Amino acid sequence: MYNRLFSKLNIGKMTVPNRIVMTAMGNHLANPDGTVSEADLAFYGARARGGVGLVITECACVDFDTGKGNLRQLAADDDKHVEGLARLAREIHKYGSRIAVQLYHPGRQGIAALNQVDSMKSSSKTECQCVHQPTHEMSKAEIREMVEKFAEGAERLKKAGIDAVELHGAHGYLIGQFLSPYTNKRTDEYGGSFENRMRFLDEIIDAVRRACGPDYPIIVRYSVDEHMDYAGLPEEGLHLQDGIEIAVHLEDKGIDALDISAGIYETMNTAWEPVGFEQGWKAEGPAEVKKAVHIPVIGAAVIREPDFAEKLLEEKKMDFIGSARTFFADPEWSRKTREGKEKEIRKCISCLYCMETLMQADTSSVAMGCAVNFEGCRETQYSSEKLKKDGNGRRVAVIGAGPSGMEAARILAKRGFCPVVFEKQEEPGGQIILAEKPPGKKKTGWLSQYLYGELKRHKVEMHFGQPADLEKLKMINPYAVFIAQGSLPALPKSIPGLDGEHVYTPDKILSGEVQLRGIRIAVIGSGMTGIETAEFLEAQGNNVSVFEMEKEIGPGIFFQNLVDVMKRIQESGTALYPQHRLIRIEERTAIFEHTCTGEKLCYDFDAFVVSLGTRPNEEHVREIEQSFDRVVLLGDAGKPGRIEQAIRTGYLAAAELR
């Protein structure tokens, strides 16, 4: 089983023990000076211990002073980094895995203030339409200096015992800025023709070969297609045929492997995909490259499931299965696959909490993390091995089998407690049951499948269709009670008419309790639940309009997730009305106030779906708190939030129960 996935293959002189590659992903764990931290050792070590064949680190700076993407990022621009990199290599090798370090400079996609420069270096003075930073065209002297910095960085990697270097030319960073006609507008020998646009990378490759010798493996990662149609510029940038031409050229240059990705910052969703992108959606890129070259091809394409990965190898669409988030969500993915324990895999649900927290990490007190794997980036503090096994069979009542309740029960069981789960619904999942209903959201359901499977594996006592009243709880005499009974839709009493005959809440729509077809519907509120419900209703043949009191649709939603949904609902013709504050609903008429002009506006609809947030479900909470010594509120039951909060509160409550 999985014979291809677990077969060896060489990248140059490096033998990789299997076809599973953890591709590069920022983690904000490095020491402030760019050296390898204890947290880095634990993070990457966990993935190697879990069976990944090749670990590729986050992009490491070749010029830490002027080329950082984050304040806490690996670097290779000084000899002081060699010792830490050597420790990292030894940690990975301890488990039989191989390690490559990715070298890069962000160029126009970096932040000038973060790097304490007036403008960011680039192939041309072409401002990134995502970060909007001042940019200047590199002089030839700057180009020569940068080429040497890449070579010196690679030489340090070799000295440290790192198995290979990956040159990062993907996702619109500096090397990619020279490759792409969208960003490279130069008129000298580094711009214009294909050969000229390749020159910067060619010179880096030549310099690395001089510094490291002919046998040191070099991998190049690049965007085979920049998908500029996502930015409304379909004729711009690199297209698949350009990417194939680059592949052939790089093979001729003697590169040992190609790591194929897609997108730049302006088309970010094609590089780091939200939940709406299907598994394998961009496998065509590496597949077409593989047809054109004879060197190994690493492919990334939202690959989450072992069967799917094996099929890609069987169909010769790539030689190595690449992913970062897959192994962030479950560092044991490879081991579980090899052992036939696929159902125990905690699959990445593409929620992008990792990207959201990484982008905010420099200015936020919230550390980068994974929504479904609380231990991710916290390996020095939390792991299954570090959990105290002191439950001694003590019973803990868990009210609610949503993500927070099931995560708590999972950790309690690992600690040796005896959790007893009560769920008033007939199935597990809680809010996830609704969250997976909108178009493109099926991956979200993977989380509840995993958690429920873990509870069954640990033989947790579960009672479905049974609300946990005080009498039931007292019968089991619990050591503690965890309340994870979720939240309820908020219907502000200050807005008249929300109890009207034609007014519904998203849970009624998404659950199928209320089915609306072929009518005019107003969705009031454009948080994630609101716009996803709007998309759900559009898919059922309704004419939908979305109203929002804030200046922009989707306030507070991480921009990548917002773009993902908005692209689809705008294509379907959904009408959008920002700056509309709901005053009241009268029969089939909604009265709004325009928040800018103060004008009263009336709109007629057949139905209204009110999505104005949620409130904690407080059923039985007070009497439970009065009846038991140890009562903990989890997830939405404490404060309405997202999946990350549910998993975090469930994990910590169970891990810290004393």
Secondary structure, DSSP 4 states (H G I P E B T S, - for coil): --TTTT--EEETTEEESSSEEE-----S-S-TTSPPPHHHHHHHHHHHHTT-SEEEEEEEESSTTT--SSSS--B-SSGGGHHHHHHHHHHHHTTT-EEEEEEE--GGGS-TTTTT-SSEEESSS---TTT---EEEPPHHHHHHHHHHHHHHHHHHHHHT-SEEEEEE-TT-HHHHHH-TTT----STTSSSHHHHHHHHHHHHHHHHHHH-TTS-EEEEEES---GGGGT-TTSS--HHHHHHHHHHHHHTT-SEEEEE---GGGGGGTS--TTSPTTTTTHHHHHHHHH-SS-EEEESS---HHHHHHHHHTTS-SEEEESHHHHH-TTHHHHHHTT-GGG--------HHHHHHHHTTT-SSPP--SS-TTTT-TTT--TTTS----TT-EEEEE--SHHHHHHHHHHHHHT-EEEEEESSSSS-TTHHHHT-STT-GGGHHHHHHHHHHHHHTT-EEEET----HHHHHHH--SEEEE---EEE---TTSTTTTSTTEE-HHHHHTTSS---SSEEEEE--SHHHHHHHHHHHHTT-EEEEE-SSSSSSTTS-HHHHHHHHHHHHHTT-EEE-SEEEEEEETTEEEEEETTT--EEEEE-SEEEE---EEE--TTHHHHHHH-S-EEE-GGGTS---HHHHHHHHHHHHHT--
